Amino acid sequence: MTTSIPAPQCLVCDTDFTVAADWEKGEIIECSGCGQEHEVTELRDGAVRVELAPELEEDWGE
């Protein structure tokens, strides 16, 4: 029997992500449809959950 992993969708444009076997929690992935970055927040029982990746602000030495 083959088990399929449900593909997460982009939270902006609903494009399905291709699930890589080596994804890890905390990894940043980019949507191929709109370019939005997502963070893998949970890997459990073959399911992958993503949230919008936090925006990194520039630190100008302040």
Summary of the structure (lengths in Angstrom):
residues: 62
radius of gyration: 13.7
end to end distance: 57.1
largest distance: 57.1
contacts: 123
relative contact order: 0.26
helix: 0%
strand: 31%
